[in-house]
């Protein structure tokens, strides 16, 4: 049974994952893959690391088939390669795992070369194919996009792979029922339902996640303004970690993670959690997707909907529900710091040629021509640190630059060496940030 924390006032009579850009023209849904039905036949015209250079659905019958669509700028797709490779290696006699790369020249030039670099780095044992026509025909608009097809050719799952695991694939092969996060079936939305809306004047509710579709906003003012204009009946967010609720309540927004954000480098993206029991803050977005996450709903009159009021209500609700003390403090926290020597500033200055980026994806190394230092550092930090550690540009470089970084971006030491060859250093240091600090009541977190 879902655990529920509810505050409500009722009167008798009175009334909350990488997108891919290819044109989509198909209107005949008979040709779209549908869960529970036989998979539409297809032909992959460019296949590598397989017994044939082309393949159709019939070539894979008799084994479970995973068709995993990806593209060059999909960080999630690339980060998942070691996981899916382990699945293929463990069950090579029972499954075929096929990476289907979008190879349109406009967006994904060089995807074959990128995959071969990744294949060497990760020792991938996967079948690879390259096809953009099928992605368009099947209306695939976001990736990773994975079709899981049984040995008889029937489509069993459409998923983004976030909770795909060795254990789940083993159970699947053994004939057991499994659950995969679905991108192919309707997902219920969290609405705080259960009470007739026309009878409610005010209500706030916190629940543990129960399979609802994720609803999330970067800024709290986005849904608040919609409620104020009566374009939303209530404010709802769902399938989010508890720490995100605290960010909404005390900062009015989620933590800044993009250098383009006006408060990036001022607010630390992770809270300090000093609790005797931190289990309420433990969540899973990778295997048991959604475990440990929460939903929050608030219904208030449109005339009272403003961000400050909503933050006040959320703070009270969280305090009543969980009892933690929360403070915004200045703390020294780890950050990446980039610096450049004087020679680098002169040598890297762009020659003024046409702006371009060589390399299908920065993860495998790249050459950036006529780019800002901000763009270059973003390419690097996007991959080198999956903890979201902020970075500071202390290079003093103001002109656009031409730079070649020959390194695999997931390897910090390789990246450091490649940058040093360009006269740039990358070090992890402590910098001052405003940090959300969450503690047990009457416990001095500085003494823990």
N, C-alpha and C positions, 0 to 999 in steps of 0.2 A: 504494500500500500504506500502511496506517495506521502511523504511527510510534509505537513503543511503548517505554515505560520501565517495567520490571517488577521488583518485589522479591517473592520468594515462597519459602516453606519448605514442603516436602511430605514427609510420612512414608509409609512403606510400607503401614501398616495403619490409620491414624487419619484420623479426619476432620480497592455508586450512582450571559401576557399581559393589563381592564374587563369584569365580569360583569353580565349583564342579567337583571332579575327579572320574568318573566312566567310564568304557570302553563302547564304543558305537559300536554296531555291526549291527544294523538294516540298511538295504539298501532299503527295500520296502517302498516307501513313502506313499503308500495307507494306511498304518497303523499309519501314523503320524497325529496328530491333525492339522486341517487346518481351518483357520477362514472362516466363512460362510458356513461350511459343518457340517454335523452331527458328533458329537464327537465319536471317536472310543470307542467301549465298553471296559470296564476294570473291574477288580476285585481287591478290596483292601482286603487283607487276614487278616490284623490285625488292627481292628478298635476299638477305645475306646470312651466312652462318647457319644454313639449312641445306637439306639434300637437293633442293631445287632453287632456281632463281625466281620462280613464281610459285604462288600457292593459292589454293581455294579452300573453302570450308571442309570439303571432303578429304583433303590431305591431312587434316588433323583429327578426323573421327577415330574413336577408340581411346582417346585420352582427353582429360580435361584441358580446355583451351582458355588461356588468358590473353585477350587482345588489349594491350595497354597503349593508349594513344598519348603522345607527348610532343612538345615542341621546344625549340632551343632556349627560350627565355623562361621556361617553366622550372623554377628553382625546386619546387616540391617534387616534380618528376625526377630530376637529377639526384636529389637527396635520397629518394626512395630506391635507387638502383641497387645498392648493396642488399637491401631487404628482399627485393624481388629476385635477385640473383641467388640468394640463399634458398629461397623457395624452389626455384628451378633446379638448383644443385641437389637439394634434399629429395626431390620427387621427380627426377628426370625420367623415370620409367612410367610415370603416371600422368604427367602434365606436359604441355608445351606452353611456354611463356614467351609471347611475341611482343616486342617493343615496336610499335608502329609510329614512326616519326613523320610529322608533317613536313613535306619537302617543297612547299610552294616557294618560289624564288623571291617573292616580295618580302615575306616575313622570316623565312627559315633557310636562307641560303647557307650552305656549308654544314647542314645537319649531319650528313653522312660522315664527314671528317671529324666533327665533334664527337659523334658516337664512338668512332674508332679510338679516339683518345681516351674516352671514358671507359671503353671496353678494356684497353690496356691497363689503365690505372686501377680499375676495380677487378680485373680478371673476370669479366662478365662471360657467362655461359648461356646467354640468351639468344634466341632467334631475333633478328632485326629485319624490319621492313620499312619502306618509305612510300607514303601515299597520302595525298591531301584530298583526293577525289572522294574517297570513302568517308572521311571526316565530314566533308560538306554534305554528302548524300544522307548521312545518318544524323545530321543536325547536331554535331558535337561542337559546343560553344565554350567549353571549359575543359581543362586538362590538369592533372591526369584524369583519364576517362577509361575505365576498364570494363570490358565485357567478359563475364565468366560463363563459359559454355560447357555443358556436360558432354561426356563421350558420345552421346546419341545426337548431339547437335542442338540441344535445347538450351536457350538462354536462361540462366538461373539468377544472375545478379548483374546489375549495373552499378558501379561504385567508383569513388575516387581513390580508393585504396588506403584510406587513412587508418583503418583498423584491420587491414589484411595482415595476416601473420602466419608463421610456420605452423603453429598449433591449429589455427582455423583451417588451413589447407589440408592438414592431416585428417582432421575430423570430416572435412568435405569428402575426401577420397574414401574414407571409411564408411561413408553413407550416413553420417550423423547430421542433424540439423544444425546449421550455424547462422549467425547474424552478421551481415556486413552493412556498413553505413551505405544507404541507398541514394543514388542520384537518379534512379529510374522509376521510383514509385512516389506517390504523393506523401508528404510528411505533414503530420498535424502541426498546427501552430499553437503556441502558448498564448492564451487569451485571459487566463485567470477565471475560466468559466466555472459554472456551478451555481451562480446566483443570477436571477433575471436582471439584465443590465438596466431595464427601465425602472427598477426599484432601487437602484443604487445611487446615492448622492456622493459618497466618498468610499474608497476602498484601496488598501494596499496589501499586497500578498507576496511572500517569498516561498518558493517551492524548490525542492530538489528536482533536477531535470528528469523528465520521464519520456524521452524520445521525441520531443518537439523540435521543429525546425529551428535552426539558429537565427536569432534576430539580434543585431548588434549595431551600434552607432559609434563613430569616433567621438563626436561631441554630443553631450546630453541635450543641448539646445535644439538639435535637429528634431527629435520626436516631440519635445516640449512645445516648440513652435507650431508643429502640426496639430497638437491637441488644442493649443490656444486658438488656432484658426478653425477648429472643429473639423479638421480633415482627418484626424484620428480620434476614435472614441476614448482610447486609453493609451498610456505609455507602457510598452512591454519590451523587455529584453529577455533573451532566453539562451540556454546552453552556454553560459559564460562562467568562468572561474569566479570564486568569491572575491578574489583580489580586484577583479574588474568592477564589481559592485562598489567596492570601497573607493576606487578611483572615481567612479561616477559621483558618489556621495560627497567626496571631499575635494575633488578637483573639477567636477562637472564635465569630465571627459575621460577617455582612455589614455593610457600612458603614451607619450610621444615616442615613436619609433622611426620616423622619417626625418632626415636632415632638413627637409623642406618645411617641417613643422616649426611654427614661430617660437615654440618653447623647447625645441630640441636642444639638449645640452644644459637645460636649466632644471628640469624635473627628471629624476631617475626613473627608468622604465619598469623597474621591479621594486615592490615594497620590501621593507625589512620586517620580517615576521618573527617576533620574539614571544613565543607562546610555549607553555608547557606541553600542549597538545596541538600540533599543526594539522591534524587530519582533515579539518574542515577546508583547508586550503589546497589539499592534494587533489589533482585532477588529471585526466588522461585524454589527450587528443590524438593518440597514435594507435593504440591497440583496442582497448575497451572504450571507444570514442564516446565522450560525453560523461563518463563516470566522474563523479565528484563536482559536476557543474550545477549551476542554479538558474532559476528563472525569477524575474521580478516583474510585477505588474502594479500599475498605479492608475486609478480612475479618480480624477478630480474635475470640478467644474472648469470649463474652458476659461472663465474669467479669472481663475486663480493660477492658471498654468504659466509659471515663469521659472527659469532655471534655478534661481536662488531658493524659491519655495520648494521645488522638487528636491533639491539637494538637502534642505533642512529635513524634509520628510524621510528621505532615504537614510540620512544619518541616524535619525531616531529609530527607524525600523531596524537597522543593522545593530544598533546598540541594544535594543530590546530583544532581538533574536539571538545575538551571539555574545553580547556583554563585553566586547573588547574595547580597550582604550586606543584612540587613534590620534596621532599628532603628525604635523608636517614640520620636519626638522631639516637643518642644514647638516649634511654629513659628507665625509670624504668617501668616494666610491670609485671603483675601477673604470677606466675608460682607455680607449685606444688614442694615442697621440701621434700625429704625423708631423715631421719636420724635414726641411730641405736645406742643403748647403747652398752657398752663393753661386757656385759653379752650376748646380742643377737649375737654379732659377733662370740662368742665361741659356744653358744648353737645351732645356726642355721647351723653351718658348716656341710656339707654333711657327711654322714657316708660312702660314697663311693659306695653305692649300685647302681643298674642299674637305669639309668635315666628314669623317667616316670612322667606323669601328670595324676592324678586321677581327674575325673569329666569330663563330656561330653563337657562342655564349661566352661571357667573360670567365666562367668557371674554369675553363681549360687554358687560360692565358689569352691575352689580347694585345692589339695595337690600336691605340686611340689617337686619332689625328684631329687637331683643332677642337679639343674638349677642354672644359673647365676642370680645375683640380677637384672641385666638388664632385663632378660626375665621376671622375676616375676613382676617387676614394669611396664613393658609393658602390661602384662595381666591386671593389675589393671587399669592403666590410659586409656586403650583402651575403657573401659566402664564407668568409674566413671565421666568422663567429656566429654560431647559431643560438647564442645566449642573448643576442640583442644588445650587446655592450655598446654604449654610445662612443662616438669618435669626435676628436677635435682636430681641426685643420690649423696647425701652427707652422705651415710651410712658408707662409709669406708670399706664395705665388698668386699673382693677380691676373696675369695674362693666360689665355688659353695655351694648352701645351700639346706636344706630340710625344707619346710615351709608349714603349713596348714593355709589357710585363709578362715574361715567360715563366709562368708558375701555375701550379694547380691550386686554385683559390681555397680549397679546403685544407691545405697544408700551410699553416701559419709560418713555419720556418722557411719554406720555399718562397712564400710571398715576401717575407722580410729580406731574403737574399736578393730577389729580383728587384725590389725597390732600392736596396742599397746600391745596386749596380747603376741606378738612375740618380743616385745622390739623395735619396729620400729614406728616412728612418721611420720605423713603426714600432712603438713601444707601448706596453700597458702600464699606465700610471694611475694615481689617484687624483681626482678632481672634486671640487665642491659642487654638490647638487642639493636641491630640495628633495627630500625623500619622505614618502609616506611610511610611518612607523606604526605597526600594529602590535599591541602588547596585551597581556592579561591585565585586568583591572588591579590597581594598587601595586603593580610590579614595575620597578625602575629598570627599563631595558638596558641601561648603560652598565648595570651590574651583572648582567647575564652573559 
